[in-house]
Amino acid sequence: MTVLPDDGLSLAGEFPNASHEQWQALVESVLHKSGKEVSASAAEEALSTSLEDGLVTRPLYTGSDAAPDPGLPGFAPFVRGGRAQGNTVGGWDVRQWHAAPDGDAVLSDLENGVTSLWLAVGAHGIPLSSLGRVLDGVHLDLAPVILDAGAEVGLAARELLRQYEDRGIAKEAARGNLGADPLGHEARTGTSSAFTPIASLARLCTAEYPGLRALTVDALPYHEAGGSAAQELGSSLATGVAYVRELTEAGLTTEEACAQLEFRYAATADQFLTIAKLRAARRLWARVTEVCGAPSAQVQHAVTSPVMMTGRDPWVNMLRTTLATLAAGVGGAGAVTVLPFDHALGLPDAFSRRIARNTSSILIEESHLSRVIDPAGGSWYVERLTDELAHAGWEFFQWLEHLGGQAAALRSGRLGQGLASTWEVRSNKLAKRREPITGVSEFPFLAEKPVVREPAPTPLSGGLPRVRRDEAFEALRARSDAHLAATGSRPRIFLAALGPAAAHTARLTFASNLFQAGGIEPVTDGAFEESGAREVCLCSSDPVYEEQATTVASELRTAGASYVFLAGLRDQAGIDAYIFAGCDTVAVLSATLDRMGVS
């Protein structure tokens, strides 16, 4: 170890140590200046943020925020990574999703940074008869193939194995995953399937194909149904345990059964929660396998969240997926799939696929993100969040086991009810813009040209719902689009700015964003009579409202205004409704479109 010379610098040694109480007192002073009267002890709580699963993110973490020892990379409980070397050798596996029989796109991806293929095969993706053509030119001994074939997994697996044999690929050289996930398929479709054929595939992989896994534990169905991070973790554990039980009953050892599983999780733009989720998942699975007598590391595949993707202003999705990919890499995922920015619109084009694969390439090759193993490790915040999320995930797992396991929880409807309850709470935050969606509920761009893509294959349905954060606002914008197509113009509202710019600018911007989120065009120039609008929103400061609002509202009604909003919470005569931070924006916009006759 190199010992640095004493250069005489004491750094912070001459400064007195600050206490937590002193910091709280400073926070209290700052909040007091902003008009919030809180005591020093409550100041920290006032700056805390509530997350799902009963978790709370505090504004400050210190060494007193203890968490269990995460261990070392490659050693139980594998919090810091399943492999001792992490992703330092070559970065993570860049795994691209394909659902169309386009062999040229597959080759283009592999020639430009993609290292493995994730193929949707069957009626909801690439036809089985086209699998060979899609893989034509692919070096199957170098590029792992991961299948996602749902109920057709047996046929798809046999076809892939036939491709290996026909091309002379040695069995020990085959890499990938056959993708069997009967419980995930049941979550998607509501249809159960027998495990016996899947057990046969697992025995075959164990005996003859050491580089192939037979099963995927896909947590995306629960994430896409509106589940929280803890619900996603608990569902994956319950599914993994169910598969290990089935495989051991089919003759595999516990160690062999665990080796047949790969876990798939969603990575969101909430980077710290994603980092903690992946770290917690490895810790929880290590505990499960330890109890089973075969402690092993969890193999992880992270996918940027479909729930966070938007159809409007889809270019912003590039930023979301970049954050999610960074979080997946920092969290230690072995493989990462970046969904193209146009994922919500249909099949990706060459440009969106290139941006998707280059997202990982930049983070690995230019940002050197993979050169450090578990870069978030040691952060008091990340370690504490990992620990709290692990406990929340374990609690949900125990609840599922108490119901009889993952299959029983699905079939009874209890799991779906739990996920729906979580989504209802989140939907309320989205509707009130407490969880903003850039380009949709915040800073929407009504004049954007629609991005058009070829339709994607119809997704599996019949089971748990698939939700998206933008769905409520998308429905409002669709009503506006239909009105535009029918009449040549969008529904309009006149924004009446009262007083000087310093008084009205903030609320004018707030109102403009709010109404555009529902596809309602704000008009700010000229007179109300020339605006083509029938409804008005007054925008200014409270002192100006006190002087002018009632009079102006009356004048506007005389000029033909049928409804008058006021931006703010000030009780004012002559006002029909108020818009303010935290109001139910979706309800306000929906009622406004109804009054405007926009169906």
Residue pairs with C-beta under 8 A, 6 or more apart in sequence:
20 60
20 62
21 40
23 60
24 40
24 41
24 43
24 44
25 40
25 43
27 40
27 43
27 44
27 46
27 47
27 59
28 38
28 39
28 40
28 43
31 37
31 38
31 43
31 46
32 38
36 46
38 45
38 46
44 58
44 59
44 60
47 58
47 59
48 56
48 57
48 58
48 59
49 56
49 57
50 56
51 57
51 273
52 228
52 229
52 230
52 422
52 425
52 426
53 228
53 229
53 230
53 231
53 389
53 392
54 392
55 385
55 388
55 389
55 392
57 272
57 381
57 385
61 379
61 380
61 381
61 384
62 380
63 380
65 380
65 381
65 383
65 384
66 384
67 380
67 383
67 384
67 386
67 387
68 387
70 77
70 79
70 80
70 279
70 283
70 374
70 377
70 383
70 386
71 77
71 78
71 79
71 80
72 80
72 84
73 80
73 81
73 82
73 83
73 84
73 85
73 86
73 373
73 374
74 81
74 82
74 83
74 84
74 85
74 297
75 84
76 286
76 290
76 295
77 282
77 283
77 286
77 287
78 282
78 283
78 285
78 286
78 297
78 298
79 279
79 280
79 282
79 283
79 374
79 377
79 386
80 279
80 332
80 373
80 374
80 377
81 282
81 332
81 373
81 374
82 282
82 297
82 298
82 299
82 300
82 332
82 334
83 297
83 334
85 373
86 332
86 370
86 372
86 373
86 374
87 329
87 332
87 334
87 370
87 373
88 370
88 371
88 372
88 373
90 370
91 329
91 360
91 364
91 365
91 369
91 370
92 328
92 329
92 333
92 334
92 335
92 336
92 360
92 364
92 370
93 115
93 116
93 144
93 334
93 335
93 336
94 113
94 114
94 115
94 116
94 335
94 336
94 357
94 360
94 361
94 364
95 114
95 115
95 116
95 117
95 118
95 146
95 301
95 335
95 336
95 337
96 109
96 114
96 116
96 117
96 118
96 337
96 353
96 356
96 357
97 118
97 120
97 303
97 337
97 339
98 105
98 106
98 109
98 117
98 118
98 119
98 120
98 126
98 134
99 119
99 120
99 124
99 125
99 126
99 347
99 456
99 457
100 125
100 126
100 347
100 454
100 456
100 457
101 126
101 127
101 130
101 133
101 134
102 134
103 133
103 134
103 135
103 136
103 137
105 350
105 353
106 117
106 134
106 135
106 138
107 137
107 138
108 350
108 353
109 117
109 353
109 357
110 117
110 138
110 143
112 354
112 357
113 357
113 358
113 360
113 361
114 357
115 143
115 144
116 143
116 144
116 145
116 146
116 175
116 176
116 335
117 138
117 143
117 144
117 145
117 146
118 146
118 148
118 337
119 125
119 126
119 131
119 134
119 145
119 146
119 147
119 148
120 126
120 148
120 149
120 457
121 127
121 128
121 131
121 147
121 148
121 149
121 152
121 156
122 128
122 149
122 150
122 151
122 152
122 155
122 156
123 152
123 457
124 150
124 457
124 458
124 459
124 460
125 148
125 149
125 457
126 134
128 152
128 155
128 156
128 159
131 156
131 159
131 160
131 163
132 159
132 163
132 166
135 145
135 163
138 145
140 163
140 164
140 167
140 169
140 174
141 169
141 170
141 173
141 174
141 175
143 175
144 175
144 176
144 177
144 211
145 160
145 175
145 176
146 176
146 177
146 179
146 216
146 262
146 301
147 153
147 156
147 157
147 160
147 176
147 177
147 178
147 179
148 179
148 216
149 155
149 156
149 157
149 179
150 185
150 188
150 189
150 460
151 185
151 189
151 191
151 193
153 178
153 179
153 180
153 181
153 197
153 198
153 201
154 197
154 198
154 201
156 178
156 179
157 178
157 179
157 180
157 201
157 214
160 176
160 178
161 174
161 209
163 169
164 171
164 174
171 208
171 209
171 210
172 209
172 210
172 211
173 211
174 209
174 211
174 212
175 211
175 212
176 211
176 212
176 213
177 212
177 213
177 214
177 215
177 216
177 262
178 201
178 205
178 212
178 213
178 214
178 215
179 215
179 216
180 198
180 201
180 202
180 214
180 215
180 216
181 215
181 216
181 217
181 218
181 239
182 192
182 193
182 194
182 195
182 198
183 239
183 242
183 243
183 406
183 407
183 410
184 216
184 217
184 218
184 220
184 221
184 239
185 191
185 193
185 460
186 192
186 193
186 407
186 410
186 463
187 221
187 222
187 225
187 410
187 463
187 464
188 221
188 459
188 460
188 461
188 462
188 463
188 464
189 460
189 461
189 462
189 463
190 462
190 463
191 462
191 463
192 407
192 411
195 246
195 250
196 250
198 214
198 215
198 246
199 246
199 247
199 250
199 251
199 252
201 214
202 214
202 215
202 247
202 250
202 252
202 257
202 260
203 250
203 251
203 252
204 214
205 212
205 213
205 214
205 260
206 252
206 256
206 259
206 260
213 259
213 260
213 261
213 262
213 299
214 260
215 243
215 260
215 261
215 262
216 261
216 262
216 263
216 264
216 301
217 236
217 239
217 240
217 243
217 261
217 262
217 263
217 264
218 264
219 232
219 233
219 235
219 236
219 239
219 263
219 264
219 265
219 266
220 264
220 265
220 266
220 303
220 306
221 463
221 464
222 231
222 232
222 235
222 236
222 415
222 419
222 464
223 232
223 265
223 266
223 305
223 307
224 266
224 306
224 307
224 464
224 466
224 467
225 416
225 419
225 420
225 423
225 464
225 465
225 466
225 467
226 307
226 419
226 420
226 422
226 423
226 424
226 426
226 427
226 465
226 467
227 235
227 418
227 419
227 422
227 423
228 422
229 273
229 276
229 277
229 389
229 392
229 393
230 389
230 392
230 393
230 395
230 396
231 396
231 418
231 419
231 422
232 265
232 266
232 277
232 393
233 277
233 280
233 281
233 284
233 389
233 390
233 392
233 393
233 394
233 396
233 397
234 393
234 394
234 395
234 396
234 397
234 398
234 399
234 400
235 396
235 397
235 400
235 406
235 415
236 263
236 265
236 281
237 284
237 285
237 288
237 393
237 394
237 397
238 397
238 400
238 401
238 405
238 406
238 409
239 406
240 261
240 263
240 285
240 288
241 288
241 401
241 405
241 406
242 405
242 406
242 407
243 257
243 260
243 261
244 254
244 257
244 258
244 261
244 292
247 256
247 257
247 260
248 254
248 257
252 260
253 294
254 289
254 292
254 293
254 294
255 294
255 296
258 289
258 292
258 294
258 296
259 296
261 299
262 299
262 300
262 301
263 281
263 285
263 298
263 299
263 300
263 301
264 300
264 301
264 302
264 303
265 277
265 278
265 281
265 300
265 301
265 302
265 303
265 333
266 274
266 302
266 303
266 304
266 305
266 306
266 307
267 274
267 278
267 302
267 303
267 304
267 305
267 324
267 325
267 327
267 328
267 331
267 333
267 336
268 274
268 304
268 305
268 307
268 308
268 324
268 327
269 305
269 308
269 319
269 320
269 323
269 324
269 327
270 327
271 323
271 324
271 326
271 327
271 330
272 327
272 376
272 381
272 382
272 385
273 385
273 389
274 302
274 324
274 327
274 328
274 331
275 327
275 330
275 331
275 376
275 382
275 386
276 331
276 382
276 385
276 386
276 389
277 331
277 389
278 300
278 302
278 328
278 331
278 332
278 333
279 331
279 332
279 374
279 376
279 382
279 386
280 386
280 387
280 389
280 390
280 393
281 298
281 300
281 393
282 297
282 298
282 300
282 332
283 386
283 390
284 390
284 393
284 394
284 397
285 296
285 297
285 298
286 295
286 296
286 297
286 298
287 394
289 295
289 296
299 334
300 332
300 333
300 334
300 335
301 333
301 334
301 335
301 336
301 337
302 324
302 328
302 331
302 333
302 335
302 336
302 337
303 336
303 337
303 339
304 320
304 321
304 324
304 325
304 328
304 336
304 337
304 338
304 339
305 320
305 324
306 339
306 343
306 344
306 466
306 468
307 467
307 468
307 469
308 317
308 320
308 324
308 468
308 469
309 317
309 320
309 339
309 341
309 343
309 344
309 468
310 316
310 317
310 344
310 437
310 439
310 440
310 468
310 469
310 470
310 474
311 344
311 345
311 470
311 474
312 439
312 440
312 444
312 448
312 470
312 473
312 474
312 477
313 438
313 439
313 440
313 444
313 445
313 448
314 341
314 342
314 344
314 345
314 451
315 341
315 439
316 438
316 439
317 341
317 342
317 343
317 344
318 341
318 355
318 359
319 438
321 338
321 339
321 341
321 356
321 359
322 359
322 363
324 338
325 336
325 338
325 359
325 360
325 363
326 363
326 369
328 336
329 336
329 360
329 363
329 364
329 369
329 370
330 369
330 374
330 375
330 376
331 376
332 373
332 374
336 360
338 356
338 357
338 359
338 360
339 356
340 348
340 352
340 353
340 355
340 356
341 352
341 355
341 356
342 348
342 349
342 352
342 451
342 453
344 468
345 451
345 452
345 453
346 452
346 453
346 454
346 455
346 456
347 453
347 454
347 455
347 456
348 356
348 453
349 453
363 369
363 370
364 370
369 375
376 382
377 383
400 406
400 409
400 415
403 409
403 412
403 414
403 415
404 412
406 415
409 415
410 416
410 463
416 464
419 464
420 465
423 467
426 435
427 472
428 584
429 435
430 437
430 441
430 469
430 472
430 586
431 472
431 584
431 585
431 586
431 587
432 582
432 583
432 584
432 585
433 441
433 442
433 514
433 517
433 581
433 582
433 585
434 582
435 469
436 442
437 469
437 470
437 473
439 445
440 469
440 470
440 473
440 474
440 517
441 470
441 473
441 517
441 585
442 513
442 517
443 513
444 477
444 513
444 516
444 517
445 516
446 480
446 490
446 516
446 519
446 521
459 466
468 474
472 586
473 517
473 518
473 586
476 517
476 518
476 519
476 586
476 589
476 590
476 593
477 518
477 519
479 519
479 593
479 598
479 599
480 490
480 491
480 518
480 519
480 520
480 593
480 598
481 519
482 598
482 599
483 489
483 490
483 491
483 519
483 598
484 490
489 521
489 532
490 519
490 520
490 521
491 519
491 520
491 521
491 592
491 593
491 596
491 598
492 520
492 521
492 522
492 523
492 531
492 532
492 533
493 515
493 520
493 521
493 522
493 523
493 533
493 535
493 536
493 537
493 565
493 592
494 522
494 523
494 524
494 528
494 531
494 533
494 535
494 536
494 537
494 561
495 508
495 511
495 512
495 515
495 522
495 523
495 524
495 536
495 537
495 539
496 528
496 536
496 537
496 538
496 539
496 552
496 556
497 504
497 508
497 524
497 539
497 540
498 504
498 538
498 539
498 540
498 544
498 545
498 548
498 549
498 552
499 540
499 541
499 544
499 548
503 540
503 541
503 543
503 544
504 539
504 540
504 541
504 544
507 539
507 540
507 541
507 567
507 568
508 524
508 539
508 567
510 539
510 567
510 579
510 581
511 522
511 537
511 539
511 565
511 567
511 579
512 522
512 524
514 579
514 585
514 588
514 589
515 521
515 522
515 537
515 589
515 592
516 522
517 585
517 589
518 585
518 586
518 589
518 590
518 592
518 593
519 593
520 589
520 592
520 593
520 596
522 537
523 531
523 532
523 533
528 536
528 556
528 559
528 560
528 561
529 559
529 560
534 560
534 561
534 562
534 563
534 596
535 561
535 562
535 563
535 564
535 565
535 592
535 595
535 596
536 553
536 556
536 561
536 563
536 564
536 565
537 564
537 565
537 566
537 567
537 579
538 545
538 549
538 552
538 553
538 564
538 565
538 566
538 567
538 575
539 567
540 548
540 549
540 567
542 568
542 570
545 566
545 568
545 570
545 572
546 570
549 566
549 570
549 572
549 574
549 575
550 572
550 573
550 574
553 561
553 564
553 572
553 573
553 574
553 575
554 574
556 564
557 564
557 574
562 595
563 576
563 577
563 592
563 595
564 574
564 575
564 576
565 575
565 576
565 577
565 578
565 579
566 572
566 575
566 577
566 578
566 579
567 578
567 579
567 580
568 578
568 580
569 578
569 580
570 578
577 588
579 585
579 588
